Amino acid sequence: MQDESRKRAEQLRRERGINLQPRVGVNTGEVVLRSIRKDDLHTDYVPVGQSTNLDSWMESLATPGSILVSEQTYKLTEGVTLQIGSFPVCWLDLQSARGGSRW
C-alpha cells in the first residue's frame, strides 16, 4: 500500500504539480453506524464511536506516507499472510513503536 501510494504521489507531483502525502491510521474495535436520511430519501451510514475516533486520531499522528497501526490490530494480524493473485503478501511489515506515550 505504501509503495503504491508513493508511486502515485510521485506521478501526481510530476504530471500535475500536486503534492500528495497520504497517511493512514488503522484500528480494530466495535463501531456503531448512524443512519442519515438525505432529501432524496437515500440513507447514508456513518460510523461513530471510540474505535473510529481512535482511528482518526492515529491517522492525524501518522507521518506523511506512513501507516500507523494500533496495538490491538497488530496483535490480531501478526503473522497473517494474504494471497493476492499468485503472490503471498505479508499483512504487516512494521517497525515496533514502543517506548511510552507521546503525551
Phi, psi and omega in degrees: 000315181294318180298315179294321178298317179297317179298314181293320178298317178296319178298315178296323179295315181292314188278327187232357181073020180266126180264088182271125179229078183291150174220148185228138172241131182236127179223156178239134178170181180285147179227147174249133178261127177257130180270140178232114180276131180267168180300328182273018180069012175276142180247128173257154178239133183239126176286136179224162175123181185299319182297316180289326177295318178295318179300314179296318179297317179296321178299319181290334178277337181296142176284151180307132180086006183244168176236121179256124185244133178292158180299321180299315179294318178302312181297321181289334185250359181302125178083000181282135177240135177256154175250113177246109187065233179257012183250122173286137183234127176292129184296316182233134173231084190243154167259134182295134180243061181261167174129018173111173183279148175285339186254000000 
